[in-house]
Amino acid sequence: MLVVEDDVTIAESIAARLRAEGFTVDLAHDGPSGVETDAEREPDLVVLDVMLPGFDGLEVCRRIQARRPVPVLMLTARSDETDMLIGLGVGADDYLTKPFSMRVLSARVHALLRRVERSARTDVSEAGTKIVLGDLEIDVEQRRVTRAGNPAQLTPIEFDLLVHFAKRPRAVQPRERLLSEVWDWDVAGTGSGTRAVDSHIKALRRKLGADLIRTVHGVGYALEVGS
């Protein structure tokens, strides 16, 4: 596991908590060393601060995701939705706004790892599976998506979220259910977690069309592509 955080006190606190739970943790304190350490160590997960010297966490995320898919939990001192959308758009799976408790960070880390494990099992069990709904085609084995013949570059969690919808076309999916079944969160006390759902829905609409997913106000979302 890799923690990229320029505040040494915060970085050491995160590392101590994760090491106490049995993880091997490497530390980096700026953008360039974060990318370099990721390439050398190939961690199972990256905890990544947005504000870093050298270049910021968004650029770190772009570079490490371009090399290989890896779950990224971003840390930000800002709650502006634009920053969150950019972070999610460059490949982050989840985010926490400072200040946060180590208990919450630990829970998010475990949830991300469980989701990756479940996704790997699903890919094996559904090898060769293609889902076709109208002009939307999802190749589960190769994790590729096209709509009307146009390929879309989705992040790992965007892909998992789309597959979840595609298995239940037109069924309304409450945000809490999505957090539980896609993010693998314990939805009790998720706080701003529903904003992560909303941000990823916006990303899917931007990449695949605004008409793809219908908002059911006060409840959640539903996939509208015909079968």
C-alpha positions as CSV (number, residue, x, y, z in Angstrom):
1,M,0.0,0.0,0.0
2,L,1.2,3.5,-0.8
3,V,0.4,6.7,1.0
4,V,1.3,9.9,-0.8
5,E,0.9,12.9,1.5
6,D,3.2,15.9,2.0
7,D,2.2,16.5,5.6
8,V,4.6,14.1,7.4
9,T,2.5,13.9,10.6
10,I,-0.7,12.9,8.7
11,A,1.3,10.5,6.5
12,E,2.8,8.8,9.5
13,S,-0.5,8.6,11.3
14,I,-2.2,6.9,8.3
15,A,0.7,4.5,7.8
16,A,0.7,3.6,11.5
17,R,-3.0,2.8,11.4
18,L,-2.7,0.7,8.2
19,R,0.4,-1.1,9.5
20,A,-1.5,-1.9,12.7
21,E,-4.1,-3.7,10.5
22,G,-1.4,-5.8,8.8
23,F,-0.7,-3.8,5.7
24,T,2.8,-3.1,4.3
25,V,2.9,0.7,3.7
26,D,5.3,2.8,1.7
27,L,5.4,6.6,2.0
28,A,6.0,9.4,-0.5
29,H,5.7,13.1,0.2
30,D,5.5,14.8,-3.3
31,G,4.1,14.1,-6.7
32,P,7.2,12.8,-8.5
33,S,8.2,10.4,-5.7
34,G,4.6,9.2,-5.5
35,V,4.7,8.1,-9.2
36,E,8.2,6.6,-8.8
37,T,7.3,4.7,-5.7
38,D,4.1,3.4,-7.3
39,A,6.1,2.1,-10.3
40,E,8.7,0.4,-8.1
41,R,6.4,-1.1,-5.5
42,E,3.1,-1.6,-7.4
43,P,0.9,-1.3,-4.3
44,D,-2.6,-2.8,-4.1
45,L,-4.0,0.6,-3.2
46,V,-2.9,4.2,-3.1
47,V,-4.0,6.8,-0.5
48,L,-3.3,10.1,-2.3
49,D,-3.5,13.7,-1.2
50,V,-4.6,16.2,-3.8
51,M,-2.3,19.1,-2.8
52,L,1.3,18.0,-3.3
53,P,4.6,19.7,-4.2
54,G,6.2,18.8,-7.5
55,F,2.9,18.2,-9.2
56,D,-0.5,17.6,-7.6
57,G,-2.4,14.5,-6.7
58,L,-4.5,14.7,-9.8
59,E,-1.5,14.4,-12.0
60,V,-0.2,11.6,-9.9
61,C,-3.5,9.8,-10.3
62,R,-3.4,10.3,-14.1
63,R,0.1,8.9,-14.4
64,I,-0.3,5.8,-12.2
65,Q,-3.7,4.9,-13.8
66,A,-2.2,5.3,-17.3
67,R,0.4,2.7,-16.4
68,R,-1.9,0.2,-14.6
69,P,-5.3,0.2,-12.9
70,V,-5.1,0.6,-9.1
71,P,-7.7,1.7,-6.6
72,V,-7.1,5.2,-5.4
73,L,-8.5,6.9,-2.3
74,M,-8.0,10.7,-2.6
75,L,-7.6,13.0,0.3
76,T,-8.6,16.7,-0.1
77,A,-8.8,19.7,2.2
78,R,-11.4,21.1,-0.2
79,S,-15.0,20.1,-0.6
80,D,-15.6,21.8,-3.9
81,E,-17.5,19.4,-6.2
82,T,-15.5,20.4,-9.2
83,D,-12.3,19.1,-7.5
84,M,-14.0,15.9,-6.6
85,L,-15.3,15.4,-10.2
86,I,-11.8,16.0,-11.6
87,G,-10.3,13.5,-9.1
88,L,-12.9,10.9,-9.9
89,G,-12.5,11.6,-13.6
90,V,-8.8,10.9,-13.7
91,G,-9.3,7.5,-12.0
92,A,-9.8,8.0,-8.3
93,D,-12.3,5.5,-6.8
94,D,-13.2,7.4,-3.7
95,Y,-12.3,10.5,-1.7
96,L,-12.2,11.8,1.9
97,T,-12.4,15.4,2.9
98,K,-10.0,16.5,5.6
99,P,-10.3,16.4,8.6
100,F,-11.3,12.7,8.7
101,S,-11.1,10.0,11.3
102,M,-8.7,7.1,10.9
103,R,-11.6,4.7,11.5
104,V,-13.4,6.1,8.5
105,L,-10.2,6.0,6.4
106,S,-9.7,2.3,7.4
107,A,-13.2,1.4,6.5
108,R,-12.9,3.0,3.1
109,V,-9.6,1.2,2.4
110,H,-11.1,-2.1,3.3
111,A,-14.2,-1.4,1.2
112,L,-12.1,-0.6,-1.9
113,L,-10.0,-3.8,-1.5
114,R,-13.2,-5.9,-1.1
115,R,-14.6,-4.3,-4.3
116,V,-11.4,-5.1,-6.2
117,E,-11.5,-8.7,-5.0
118,R,-15.2,-9.1,-5.9
119,S,-14.6,-7.5,-9.3
120,A,-11.8,-10.0,-10.0
121,R,-14.1,-12.9,-9.1
122,T,-16.9,-11.5,-11.3
123,D,-14.5,-11.1,-14.3
124,V,-13.6,-14.8,-14.0
125,S,-17.1,-16.1,-13.5
126,E,-18.4,-14.0,-16.4
127,A,-15.5,-14.5,-18.8
128,G,-16.8,-14.1,-22.3
129,T,-19.9,-12.3,-21.2
130,K,-21.2,-9.4,-23.3
131,I,-24.2,-7.2,-22.2
132,V,-26.0,-5.5,-25.1
133,L,-28.8,-3.1,-24.3
134,G,-29.9,-1.0,-27.3
135,D,-26.8,0.7,-28.6
136,L,-24.8,0.1,-25.4
137,E,-22.4,-2.8,-25.5
138,I,-20.4,-4.0,-22.5
139,D,-17.6,-6.6,-22.8
140,V,-17.3,-7.8,-19.2
141,E,-14.2,-9.9,-19.8
142,Q,-12.2,-7.2,-21.6
143,R,-13.8,-4.4,-19.5
144,R,-14.6,-2.4,-22.6
145,V,-17.7,-0.3,-23.3
146,T,-19.1,1.2,-26.5
147,R,-22.2,3.2,-27.2
148,A,-23.4,3.5,-30.8
149,G,-20.1,2.1,-31.8
150,N,-18.1,4.7,-30.0
151,P,-15.7,3.5,-27.3
152,A,-15.7,5.0,-23.8
153,Q,-12.8,5.1,-21.5
154,L,-14.2,4.3,-18.0
155,T,-12.4,4.1,-14.7
156,P,-12.6,0.8,-12.9
157,I,-15.4,1.9,-10.6
158,E,-17.3,3.6,-13.4
159,F,-17.2,0.3,-15.3
160,D,-18.4,-1.7,-12.2
161,L,-21.2,0.8,-11.6
162,L,-22.3,0.6,-15.2
163,V,-22.4,-3.2,-15.1
164,H,-24.4,-3.1,-11.9
165,F,-27.0,-0.9,-13.7
166,A,-26.9,-3.0,-16.9
167,K,-27.8,-6.2,-15.0
168,R,-31.0,-4.5,-13.9
169,P,-32.1,-2.2,-16.7
170,R,-34.8,0.3,-15.8
171,A,-34.8,-0.8,-12.2
172,V,-34.4,2.1,-9.8
173,Q,-31.2,1.8,-7.7
174,P,-31.2,3.8,-4.5
175,R,-27.9,5.5,-3.7
176,E,-27.5,3.5,-0.5
177,R,-27.8,0.2,-2.4
178,L,-25.2,1.4,-4.9
179,L,-22.9,2.3,-2.1
180,S,-23.4,-1.1,-0.5
181,E,-23.2,-3.3,-3.6
182,V,-20.8,-1.4,-5.8
183,W,-18.6,0.4,-3.3
184,D,-19.0,-2.3,-0.7
185,W,-19.6,0.2,2.0
186,D,-21.4,-0.3,5.3
187,V,-23.9,2.4,4.5
188,A,-24.5,3.4,8.1
189,G,-22.8,6.7,8.7
190,T,-21.6,7.1,5.2
191,G,-22.1,10.9,5.4
192,S,-21.0,12.4,2.1
193,G,-20.9,9.0,0.4
194,T,-23.9,9.7,-1.7
195,R,-22.0,12.5,-3.3
196,A,-19.5,9.9,-4.6
197,V,-22.4,8.1,-6.3
198,D,-23.7,11.4,-7.8
199,S,-20.2,12.3,-9.0
200,H,-19.7,9.0,-10.8
201,I,-23.2,9.2,-12.3
202,K,-22.2,12.6,-13.8
203,A,-19.0,11.0,-15.2
204,L,-21.0,8.2,-16.9
205,R,-23.4,10.7,-18.4
206,R,-20.6,12.8,-19.7
207,K,-18.8,9.8,-21.3
208,L,-21.8,7.8,-22.5
209,G,-24.6,10.4,-22.9
210,A,-26.9,12.4,-20.7
211,D,-29.9,10.2,-21.5
212,L,-28.2,7.0,-20.3
213,I,-29.2,7.2,-16.6
214,R,-32.4,8.6,-15.3
215,T,-32.6,10.4,-12.0
216,V,-35.4,9.3,-9.7
217,H,-35.6,12.3,-7.3
218,G,-35.4,11.4,-3.7
219,V,-34.6,7.8,-4.5
220,G,-31.7,7.1,-6.8
221,Y,-31.0,6.3,-10.5
222,A,-32.1,3.9,-13.3
223,L,-30.5,2.8,-16.5
224,E,-32.7,3.9,-19.5
225,V,-31.0,2.1,-22.4
226,G,-33.5,-0.2,-24.2
227,S,-33.0,-4.0,-24.2
